[in-house]
Amino acid sequence: MLKRIVFVGLLLGAAAANAAQRWDAPYEPQVFQGMPCRVMKPLGFDANQSYPVIVSLHGAGGKGTNNDKQLKDWNRQLVEQQRRKDFPCYVVAPQAAGLWNAEHLGKIKALINGLPSVDMDRIYIMGHSMGGHGTYIFIQLDPGYFAAAAPSAGSGLKTTEDFIEPAKIKDLPIWAFHGDRDGVCPIARDLEVLAEMKKLSGRMKLTTWAGDRHAVSGKMIVNADNGTTEFSSDRCDREPDFMTWLFKQKRSQ
């Protein structure tokens, strides 16, 4: 009996240690106004400092209410210790049961308003697939709220091909990403948006991953050799490192 108790104790101890070592442990779960959400605080939080916020929107694979599936490969990259030291910030990762909409945005903004020591001029948003679609949706719903946006494979949802109005978002720094062989959300619409942005002297740049299909979300932050970047105008920040580019952007007053 004693051996059994010891064995069970060892198993529980191992399980607890494994849980403590989970990469997503810094993303603390909460439910805000009925919306599941995970929030990662800045490393070494100092109340006397002000911190930017990255809003992270999951794709269709993250839909649900379990407050877990919405954490994706870029969330894993954002939790890396050195990256958190170099770019201290909040990361807000909400979870939706369907397409991102104005109600979600309202809740996200309310949640951010309640976080301590936030730099409200440096609210960033990024997402892939349905999350890239949501990124485009949110920055059009409130173009003046965000300081920069990074939609990945989010422009080509077949049921909403014409939902992007470049004139609304031409002054916002946007870095879009897409695989040129994406069959789920084809790149054609992003290319059209870029062409329209060029006519408007917008602030969009588009990185196309040669030979890649839909699953390119893991390349947004770390980059890859098969990417080619185009710029809509001289107003674009040509900084090649994503996190450096992102943290340089500040909302216009």
N, C-alpha and C positions, 0 to 999 in steps of 0.2 A: 504493500500500500504506500509506504514511504517513497519507494522508487517511482511509483506512478505519479505521486504528488510532485516529486522533483522534476520528472520528465515533463509534466504539464506546465510546471513553472518555467522550465527552460524554453518551451515552445512559446509561452506567452511573452517571455522576455525577448525572444528573438523577433516575435511579431511586433512588439512595441519598438524595438530598435529599428526594424525595417520601416515602420511607419514614420519614425523620426527622420529617417534618411531619404524619404521620398523627395524627388526633385521639386514637386509642387507644394511642399510644406509651407513655403513663404506666402503662398496665395491663400489668405484667410477667407473661409467661407462665411457668407451672410445672405440673408434674404431681405431685399430692400423694396418696400412697397409691393411685395408679392413677386419680385423679380430675383431669381437666384443670381448670385454674383460672387466672384472671388476678387479680393483686393490684396495686392502686394505693396507694402509700405517701403519707403526709401530706406536703403541700408544705412545704418547709423543715423537714424532720424534725429534732427535737431530742430526744435520748435522755433528757433530764431532764424532759420533758413526758410526759403520758399522753394517749392519743388514743382516741376512740371508733372503732367499726368498723361499717360498713354492709355487711351481707350482701345481695347482689343476685342474685335468682333469675330466670332467663330463662323464657320461655314455650316452647311446643312448637316454635316456629320456631328456637329456639336449640339444640335437641337435637343430640347428636353427640359427636365426640371431637376435633374440629379445633382446639379451644381458641381459637375466634375468633367463632363465630356467637352466643355467649351475650352479647356486648356490644350493648346496645340503646340506644334514644333517651335513657333516663334516665341511662345510663352516660356518654353524650356530654355531657349537662348537668352531671353531677358532675365532669367533667374541666375545665370552664371555669375559667380562671385566677382570676377574682374569687371564684367560689364556693369554690374550694379555699383561698383566703386567708381567707375569712370563716368557713368551716367545715372546718378541717383534720381529716382522718380517714383511716383506711384504708377502701378499698372492696374487698371480696372477692367475686369473680364466678366461682363454680364452673360447670362444665358437666356436665349429666347426659344419659344416653342415653334415659331414660324418666322416669316420674313421680318427683318428689322423695320420698324415704323416710328412714327412721331411719338407714340406713347412710350416706347423704349427710350428714345432720346430724352424725353422729359424726365424720366426716372433717373437716367444716367447723370444728367445735369444736376438734379437734386442731390444725388449721392455725392457727387464731386463737391458741391457747395458745402457739404457737411464734413469734408475732410480737413484736417488742420494743416496750415502752412502750405497752401496750394498757390502756385503762380498761375493766376487765371489768364495770363497772357500767353501761356505755353501749354495749352491743352491740345494734344495730338491724338490722331485716330488712325488705326490701321486694321485691316481685316482681309480675309481670303475667301474667294468664291461668294457664297451668300454674304459673308462678312465684308468682302470687297464691294458687293452690291450695296450693302448697308452703309458702308463708308461714303459712297457716292450719294446715297439718299440723305444721310445726316448732314453732310456739308452743304447740300442744297436747301434743306429745311432751315438751317441757321448758318449761313456762310460766314457770319462774323464771330462765331463762337470759337472755332478751331484755329490754331496757328499753323497747322500743316496736316496733310492727309496722305496715306499710303494704301491705296486699294490694289489688291492682288487678284487678278482673274475675276473681276467683279462687274465688268461692263457688258458682258454678252449673254445674260440670262435670256433665253429665247422668248419668254413671255413678256419681257419688259425692255425691248431693244432700244426704245426711244426715250427712256426715262432721264437721260442725262442732258441738261441744258448748260453748255459750257459758259454762256454769258453770265450765269449766276455765280460761277466759281472761278472765273478767270484770274482773279487777284489772289487766290489762295495758293500757296506752294503745295503742289501735288506731285508725288512720285509714284507712278503706277507701274505695275509689274504684270507680265503675261508670257506664257509659253506660246510659241508661234504655231504649235500643233495641238492646241487645246480644243478638244471636241465637245467639252461640256459647256464652257463659256467662251466661244470663239473670240479671237483677238480683233476681228474686223471692227467692232464698235469702238474699242480703245484707239485704233488707228484713225477712225473717223473723228473721234473726240480730239485727238492730238492735232489733226489737220485743222479742225475748227479753232482750236486754241492758238494755232499759229496765225490765223487770220485776225484773232483778237489780241495778239501779243500777250497771251496768257502765261501763267507761271507753272506749266505742267511739263514734267519730263517722264518719258516712258522707257522702261528697260524691257527688252524682248529677249527671252531665253531661247536660243536657237535649238530646235529639235526637242524641246520639252513640251509635255502635254499639260494637264491641269494641275498636277501636284507640284507647284513651285513655291509654296508658301515658306518653306524652309530656307529659301535663298534671299528673302527680302533683307534680312539683317546681315547675313554673313557673306552675301554676294557669291558669284561663280564666274568662271572664265568664259562661259558661253553666252554672256549677256551683252547686248548692245543698247546704248542709251541715246535717245533722241530728245531734243529740247524744243519747246514751242517758241521760245524767244530768248533774247539776251537778258531778260528779267529772271531767268531761272538760275538758281544756285547750282553751280556745276560740281560741288563737293561730291566725290565718288563714294565716300563711306556713309552708309545709311544712317547710323546712329549720330555721327558727327553732323550730318546734314540736318537731321531731325531736330537736334537740340539747339541748332543755330537759329531756327525759325521762331519768330515771335509775332503775336497778333498785332496787326496795325491798329493804331489808336484813331 
